[in-house]
Amino acid sequence: MSGYGPPTRFNEEQATFTVRGSDTPDLDAGVAAIRNVLKTLPPAPGVYRMLDAKGDVLYVGKARALKSRVANYVQVKNLPKRLQRMVSQCRAMTVVTTNNEAEALLLEAQLIKRYRPAYNVLLRDDKSFPFILLRGDQDFPRIQKHRGARKWKGEYYGPFASAGSVNNTLNALQKLFLLRSCTDGFFKTRDRPCLLYQIKRCSAPCVGRIDTDGYAELVGEAKQFLAGKATQVQAKLGAEMQGAAEAMDFERAVILRDRLKALTFIQGTQFINADGVGDADIFALAAKDGVVGIEAFFIRGGQNWGHRSFFPGHVADVPEEEVLAKFLMQFYEEVPPARTVFVDRDLPDQAVLAQALAQQAGRKVALGTPQRGTRRRLLDQAKRNAVEALDRRLAESTTQAKLLREVAELFDLPEPPDRIEVYDNSHIQGTAAVGAMVVAGPEGFRKGQYRKFNIRNKATVPGDDFGMMREVFQRRFARALDEDPDRDGGTWPDLVLIDGGRGQLNAAKAVLEDLGIEDVCMIGVAKGPDHGREGREVFHLMDGRDFQLPVNAPVLFYLQRLRDEVHRFAIGAHREKRARAIGASPLDEVPGIGPARKKALLMHFGTGRAVRNASLEDLQRAPGVSGSVAQQVYDFYHAK
């Protein structure tokens, strides 16, 4: 086998041994299961998964020689406490053989991301990184922000550390190169320049203010700039401005002058001087009090494209070098590696790691620790940032832990909540109604676990807040009972906050009672007698009591933050749904009618209502509409 792909492309050998009886931790049972698997293991490179009695993945590991690596787990006395606990829960193993160790390393990262095992170092940041996309399938290429799969033809520049970084760069590129950022639909329907042309952020190719060759020249300059050749672009613009001034073409000279100013501004806002570095990712690690922080700098074409802090999970008793190595493989599962990757320490199996990254990128990737010069200065700066970010994280965690203890005392919880779910509804007189759930924990908001609920039950009366809350809770907790009945998957809340008063709380309480759930603490958060005044919220308890907190209580500010976050998320979901509804057409409901025929019908009849009321003969006379399509539309509206 060559290359890297999903697990189904590997030769998978499964050797399992299940100990019957209790699934409680048992070292002897775990060792017995591993010994049984050892009998079938080849001395080949590969990846192994340790499974508990339910078949859930406890740990994913890779090995140069599977037999000798797995044999270490039966030497229990030599294992750290963390791995001893893992062995005590192990009841079966799954083994995948690979051609070499680099393939095993890639597969290990893929499986860790898929299964998120309890004993692996985990990259907790589940956000995708933004890129800048310069489209390659258009006569006048669009420049735009992009996340996710690379489905468009064109050139991708990134990653950028945050949406803010990519937005700032896009704004600067618009000022400097006057490239269009509008959608194709907007571009094709223009008959005069938009506001971006007036404020000198676009060259207005939509209405012919620039020809294809002139626009292609701007695109070429933008590519040069993004590739790190800003000096050449600056010299070219300077020469053109001088030429325009000498030819007394002062209008063009002013445009070129403004573009030069934009370029100078961009260069002046590069807080990190990375001249001569080219394309590089820089990683530095800091550790304190059992918490690990990793700082990443992204340098592309000698330009700073931002930095981001990461705090991997499950790092207790794991050597720092191993944490960084595991982090890198998971990080580059989604992001293409730079040509050079700098780290602040030697890593285990560093040569194999570099080989795996090169295999993933399809080209050579240099992995090392710089000792002097600009590269060393950048690495030292990343180290300082890692320490500062970790200190901030620890300070925030201390404050957060205190707040969660106060929440537990306030609502009589047995221990500080690990998972808080907050619910709200949003609609305008019953239209575009959505329910929203946000999730928070000790580390802050878990945005990857937010959920939207489109209110779709026909029995729910439009505008009925209580009915909408019933539907949301019915769907949320019926699914929880189905997918995690034993409540050991971390998906059940320790505390539920509902944005609303006694009515919303009672509606949710009735749903949970019907489902047989009686041990979830739910609190209603209402605005109180002074409607709209911050700090006068009333908290409704399930036993009928209610109370207010002092307006300067820190725990009140925390609960308000949770409430405000679910407000933001619910309103955003409602606006998205409303925007889609505004752009919808009655013809969308007719099966088999595509955009072209829909447009032809609307252009001929004027409105969707006129199409619905048209006779079969009128439909057949519409241009671009065949007899069969006319019959299909007529039958849809006149089925009765």
URKAHU-V208341 format. One record per residue. N is the residue number from 1. RES is the residue in one letter. PSI is psi in radians with two decimals (999 if undefined). BURIAL is b if it has 24 or more other C-alpha atoms within 12 Angstrom, else e. Layout:
n=(N,N)
res=(RES,RES)
psi=(PSI,PSI)
burial=(BURIAL,BURIAL)
//
This chain:
n=(1,2,3,4,5,6,7,8,9,10,11,12,13,14,15,16,17,18,19,20,21,22,23,24,25,26,27,28,29,30,31,32,33,34,35,36,37,38,39,40,41,42,43,44,45,46,47,48,49,50,51,52,53,54,55,56,57,58,59,60,61,62,63,64,65,66,67,68,69,70,71,72,73,74,75,76,77,78,79,80,81,82,83,84,85,86,87,88,89,90,91,92,93,94,95,96,97,98,99,100,101,102,103,104,105,106,107,108,109,110,111,112,113,114,115,116,117,118,119,120,121,122,123,124,125,126,127,128,129,130,131,132,133,134,135,136,137,138,139,140,141,142,143,144,145,146,147,148,149,150,151,152,153,154,155,156,157,158,159,160,161,162,163,164,165,166,167,168,169,170,171,172,173,174,175,176,177,178,179,180,181,182,183,184,185,186,187,188,189,190,191,192,193,194,195,196,197,198,199,200,201,202,203,204,205,206,207,208,209,210,211,212,213,214,215,216,217,218,219,220,221,222,223,224,225,226,227,228,229,230,231,232,233,234,235,236,237,238,239,240,241,242,243,244,245,246,247,248,249,250,251,252,253,254,255,256,257,258,259,260,261,262,263,264,265,266,267,268,269,270,271,272,273,274,275,276,277,278,279,280,281,282,283,284,285,286,287,288,289,290,291,292,293,294,295,296,297,298,299,300,301,302,303,304,305,306,307,308,309,310,311,312,313,314,315,316,317,318,319,320,321,322,323,324,325,326,327,328,329,330,331,332,333,334,335,336,337,338,339,340,341,342,343,344,345,346,347,348,349,350,351,352,353,354,355,356,357,358,359,360,361,362,363,364,365,366,367,368,369,370,371,372,373,374,375,376,377,378,379,380,381,382,383,384,385,386,387,388,389,390,391,392,393,394,395,396,397,398,399,400,401,402,403,404,405,406,407,408,409,410,411,412,413,414,415,416,417,418,419,420,421,422,423,424,425,426,427,428,429,430,431,432,433,434,435,436,437,438,439,440,441,442,443,444,445,446,447,448,449,450,451,452,453,454,455,456,457,458,459,460,461,462,463,464,465,466,467,468,469,470,471,472,473,474,475,476,477,478,479,480,481,482,483,484,485,486,487,488,489,490,491,492,493,494,495,496,497,498,499,500,501,502,503,504,505,506,507,508,509,510,511,512,513,514,515,516,517,518,519,520,521,522,523,524,525,526,527,528,529,530,531,532,533,534,535,536,537,538,539,540,541,542,543,544,545,546,547,548,549,550,551,552,553,554,555,556,557,558,559,560,561,562,563,564,565,566,567,568,569,570,571,572,573,574,575,576,577,578,579,580,581,582,583,584,585,586,587,588,589,590,591,592,593,594,595,596,597,598,599,600,601,602,603,604,605,606,607,608,609,610,611,612,613,614,615,616,617,618,619,620,621,622,623,624,625,626,627,628,629,630,631,632,633,634,635,636,637,638,639,640)
res=(M,S,G,Y,G,P,P,T,R,F,N,E,E,Q,A,T,F,T,V,R,G,S,D,T,P,D,L,D,A,G,V,A,A,I,R,N,V,L,K,T,L,P,P,A,P,G,V,Y,R,M,L,D,A,K,G,D,V,L,Y,V,G,K,A,R,A,L,K,S,R,V,A,N,Y,V,Q,V,K,N,L,P,K,R,L,Q,R,M,V,S,Q,C,R,A,M,T,V,V,T,T,N,N,E,A,E,A,L,L,L,E,A,Q,L,I,K,R,Y,R,P,A,Y,N,V,L,L,R,D,D,K,S,F,P,F,I,L,L,R,G,D,Q,D,F,P,R,I,Q,K,H,R,G,A,R,K,W,K,G,E,Y,Y,G,P,F,A,S,A,G,S,V,N,N,T,L,N,A,L,Q,K,L,F,L,L,R,S,C,T,D,G,F,F,K,T,R,D,R,P,C,L,L,Y,Q,I,K,R,C,S,A,P,C,V,G,R,I,D,T,D,G,Y,A,E,L,V,G,E,A,K,Q,F,L,A,G,K,A,T,Q,V,Q,A,K,L,G,A,E,M,Q,G,A,A,E,A,M,D,F,E,R,A,V,I,L,R,D,R,L,K,A,L,T,F,I,Q,G,T,Q,F,I,N,A,D,G,V,G,D,A,D,I,F,A,L,A,A,K,D,G,V,V,G,I,E,A,F,F,I,R,G,G,Q,N,W,G,H,R,S,F,F,P,G,H,V,A,D,V,P,E,E,E,V,L,A,K,F,L,M,Q,F,Y,E,E,V,P,P,A,R,T,V,F,V,D,R,D,L,P,D,Q,A,V,L,A,Q,A,L,A,Q,Q,A,G,R,K,V,A,L,G,T,P,Q,R,G,T,R,R,R,L,L,D,Q,A,K,R,N,A,V,E,A,L,D,R,R,L,A,E,S,T,T,Q,A,K,L,L,R,E,V,A,E,L,F,D,L,P,E,P,P,D,R,I,E,V,Y,D,N,S,H,I,Q,G,T,A,A,V,G,A,M,V,V,A,G,P,E,G,F,R,K,G,Q,Y,R,K,F,N,I,R,N,K,A,T,V,P,G,D,D,F,G,M,M,R,E,V,F,Q,R,R,F,A,R,A,L,D,E,D,P,D,R,D,G,G,T,W,P,D,L,V,L,I,D,G,G,R,G,Q,L,N,A,A,K,A,V,L,E,D,L,G,I,E,D,V,C,M,I,G,V,A,K,G,P,D,H,G,R,E,G,R,E,V,F,H,L,M,D,G,R,D,F,Q,L,P,V,N,A,P,V,L,F,Y,L,Q,R,L,R,D,E,V,H,R,F,A,I,G,A,H,R,E,K,R,A,R,A,I,G,A,S,P,L,D,E,V,P,G,I,G,P,A,R,K,K,A,L,L,M,H,F,G,T,G,R,A,V,R,N,A,S,L,E,D,L,Q,R,A,P,G,V,S,G,S,V,A,Q,Q,V,Y,D,F,Y,H,A,K)
psi=(2.47,2.74,-3.01,2.33,-2.98,2.83,-0.48,-0.29,-0.05,2.73,1.87,2.18,2.16,2.15,1.90,2.65,2.04,2.24,2.10,2.68,-2.59,2.57,0.29,2.67,2.33,1.90,-0.76,-0.72,-0.71,-0.78,-0.68,-0.73,-0.74,-0.71,-0.67,-0.65,-0.62,-0.52,-0.48,-0.05,2.38,2.82,0.78,2.81,2.69,-2.93,2.45,2.57,2.28,2.27,2.57,-3.00,-0.40,-0.09,0.05,2.54,2.15,-0.67,2.50,2.23,2.79,2.79,2.57,-0.67,1.91,-0.76,-0.83,-0.59,-0.82,-0.49,-0.43,-0.47,-0.29,-0.17,1.26,-0.65,-0.41,-0.04,2.56,2.86,-0.67,-0.82,-0.50,-0.73,-0.69,-0.80,-0.65,-0.38,-0.19,2.33,-0.15,2.88,2.61,2.34,2.39,2.14,2.57,2.99,-0.57,3.06,-0.56,-0.73,-0.68,-0.69,-0.74,-0.76,-0.67,-0.82,-0.69,-0.75,-0.60,-0.73,-0.64,-0.79,-0.36,1.10,2.72,-0.38,0.16,2.61,2.26,2.37,1.92,-0.35,1.93,0.24,2.47,2.69,2.46,2.60,2.85,2.25,2.19,1.83,2.51,0.15,0.44,2.61,-0.65,1.55,2.43,2.49,2.30,2.83,2.52,2.42,2.72,-2.74,2.55,1.34,-0.26,2.51,2.34,-2.95,2.30,2.31,2.18,-2.94,2.73,2.61,-0.48,2.92,-0.59,-0.73,-0.78,-0.61,-0.73,-0.72,-0.70,-0.75,-0.74,-0.69,-0.62,-0.74,-0.65,-0.70,-0.08,0.65,2.59,2.57,0.07,2.82,2.84,-0.69,-0.76,-0.72,-0.74,-0.36,0.07,2.44,-0.03,2.77,2.60,-3.06,-0.56,-0.58,-0.70,-0.58,0.28,0.82,0.13,2.61,0.09,0.95,-0.30,-0.48,0.35,0.35,-0.19,2.47,3.09,-0.73,-0.75,-0.70,-0.67,-0.60,-0.72,-0.72,-0.74,-0.70,-0.69,-0.73,-0.71,-0.79,-0.82,-0.37,0.06,0.23,0.86,-0.58,-0.76,-0.70,-0.74,-0.78,-0.71,-0.79,-0.68,-0.75,-0.71,-0.69,-0.74,-0.75,-0.71,-0.68,-0.73,-0.54,0.08,0.45,1.31,-0.49,-0.79,-0.65,-0.68,-0.73,-0.78,-0.65,-0.78,-0.64,-0.67,-0.68,-0.73,-0.72,-0.74,-0.67,-0.76,-0.80,-0.56,-0.36,0.09,1.67,-0.36,2.13,1.91,0.54,2.32,-0.07,-0.50,-2.37,2.08,2.53,2.37,2.24,2.33,2.52,2.47,2.52,2.47,2.36,0.68,0.10,2.41,2.31,2.42,2.21,2.32,2.23,2.43,1.99,2.16,2.19,0.57,0.16,2.50,2.05,0.45,3.00,2.75,2.56,2.47,2.58,1.54,2.65,2.92,0.83,0.02,2.32,0.25,2.23,2.53,-0.69,-0.68,-0.67,-0.81,-0.71,-0.80,-0.68,-0.80,-0.75,-0.67,-0.64,-0.76,0.14,-0.60,-0.43,2.27,2.34,2.55,2.93,-0.47,2.32,2.09,2.35,2.78,0.17,2.83,2.46,2.65,2.40,0.81,-0.65,-0.71,-0.68,-0.77,-0.68,-0.71,-0.72,-0.69,-0.70,-0.67,-0.70,-0.36,0.35,3.03,2.41,2.13,2.25,2.11,-3.05,1.94,2.61,-0.34,2.98,-2.82,-0.67,-0.71,-0.67,-0.71,-0.70,-0.71,-0.66,-0.70,-0.66,-0.80,-0.74,-0.65,-0.75,-0.78,-0.73,-0.68,-0.72,-0.73,-0.73,-0.77,-0.70,-0.75,-0.68,-0.68,-0.81,-0.76,-0.74,-0.70,-0.75,-0.72,-0.58,-0.69,-0.64,-0.75,-0.75,-0.67,-0.70,0.29,0.75,2.58,-0.46,2.86,2.37,2.40,-0.45,2.05,2.24,2.37,2.34,2.57,2.78,2.71,2.35,2.94,1.83,0.70,-0.14,2.63,0.77,2.34,2.60,2.71,2.51,2.22,2.70,2.37,2.68,-2.94,-0.52,-0.05,-2.75,2.38,1.43,-0.40,-0.21,0.13,2.63,2.50,2.51,1.91,2.15,1.91,-0.05,2.10,-0.35,-0.25,2.07,2.28,2.27,-0.07,1.72,-0.68,-0.75,-0.69,-0.72,-0.67,-0.78,-0.75,-0.81,-0.63,-0.83,-0.74,-0.85,-0.41,-0.69,-0.68,-0.72,-0.62,-0.73,-0.48,1.10,-0.49,-0.10,0.61,0.19,0.05,0.27,-0.03,2.42,2.56,-0.39,2.38,2.20,2.32,2.18,1.72,3.10,-2.66,-0.62,-0.83,-0.71,-0.75,-0.63,-0.79,-0.70,-0.70,-0.68,-0.81,-0.61,-0.70,-0.57,-0.06,0.38,2.03,0.05,0.33,2.13,2.15,2.44,2.34,2.32,1.85,2.83,-0.36,-3.11,-0.65,1.37,2.17,-0.20,2.16,2.43,-0.12,0.39,2.55,2.28,2.07,2.18,2.84,-0.39,0.13,-0.23,2.77,2.77,2.93,2.72,2.73,2.50,-0.32,0.29,2.23,-0.64,-0.53,-0.75,-0.67,-0.79,-0.61,-0.66,-0.72,-0.79,-0.74,-0.60,-0.73,-0.56,-0.90,-0.81,-0.73,-0.77,-0.69,-0.75,-0.70,-0.74,-0.68,-0.79,-0.69,-0.69,-0.69,-0.67,-0.65,-0.68,0.01,2.73,2.57,-0.44,-0.20,-0.45,-0.29,2.08,2.46,0.12,1.96,3.13,-0.69,-0.82,-0.60,-0.77,-0.71,-0.72,-0.77,-0.65,-0.59,-0.76,-0.36,-0.79,2.82,-0.60,-0.67,-0.64,-0.76,-0.62,-0.06,2.61,2.91,-0.69,-0.71,-0.71,-0.69,-0.45,-0.17,2.33,2.43,0.11,2.07,2.95,-0.71,-0.67,-0.72,-0.74,-0.70,-0.76,-0.76,-0.78,-0.61,-0.73,-0.23,0.63,-0.60,999)
burial=(e,e,b,b,e,e,b,e,e,b,e,e,b,e,b,b,b,b,b,e,e,e,e,e,e,b,b,e,b,b,b,b,b,b,b,b,b,b,e,e,b,b,e,b,b,b,b,b,b,b,b,b,b,e,e,b,b,b,b,b,b,b,b,b,b,b,b,e,b,b,b,e,b,b,e,b,e,e,e,e,e,e,b,b,b,b,b,b,b,b,b,b,b,b,b,b,b,b,b,b,b,b,b,b,b,b,b,b,b,b,b,b,b,e,e,b,b,b,b,b,b,b,b,b,b,e,e,e,b,b,b,b,b,b,b,e,e,e,e,b,b,b,b,b,b,b,b,e,e,e,e,e,e,e,b,b,b,b,b,b,b,b,b,e,b,b,b,e,b,b,b,b,b,b,b,b,b,b,b,b,b,b,e,e,e,e,b,e,e,e,e,e,b,b,e,e,b,e,e,b,b,b,b,b,b,b,e,e,e,e,e,e,e,e,b,b,e,b,b,b,b,b,b,e,b,b,b,b,b,b,e,e,b,b,e,b,b,b,e,b,b,e,e,e,e,e,e,e,e,e,e,e,e,e,b,b,b,b,b,b,e,b,b,e,e,b,b,e,e,e,e,b,b,b,b,e,b,b,b,b,b,b,b,b,b,b,b,e,e,e,b,b,b,b,b,b,b,b,b,b,b,b,b,b,b,b,b,b,b,b,b,b,b,b,b,b,b,b,e,b,b,b,b,b,b,b,b,b,b,b,b,b,b,b,b,b,b,b,b,b,b,b,b,b,b,e,b,e,e,b,e,b,b,b,b,b,b,b,b,b,b,e,e,e,b,b,b,b,b,b,e,e,e,e,b,e,e,b,b,b,b,b,b,b,b,b,b,e,b,b,e,e,b,b,e,e,e,e,e,b,b,e,b,b,b,b,b,e,e,b,b,e,b,e,e,b,b,b,b,b,b,b,b,b,b,b,b,e,e,e,b,b,b,b,b,b,b,b,b,b,b,b,b,b,b,b,e,e,e,b,b,b,b,b,b,e,e,e,e,e,e,e,e,b,b,b,b,b,b,b,b,b,b,b,b,b,b,e,e,e,e,e,e,e,e,e,e,e,e,e,b,b,b,b,b,b,b,b,b,b,b,b,b,b,b,b,b,b,b,b,b,b,e,e,b,e,b,e,e,b,b,b,b,b,b,b,b,b,e,e,e,e,e,b,b,b,b,b,b,b,b,b,e,e,e,e,e,b,b,e,e,e,e,e,b,b,e,b,b,b,e,b,b,e,b,b,b,b,b,b,b,b,b,b,e,e,b,e,e,e,e,e,e,e,e,b,b,e,e,b,e,e,b,e,e,e,b,b,b,b,b,b,e,e,e,e,e,b,e,e,b,b,e,b,e,b,e,e,b,b,e,b,e,e,b,e,e,e,b,b,b,b,b,b,e,b,b,e,e,e)
//
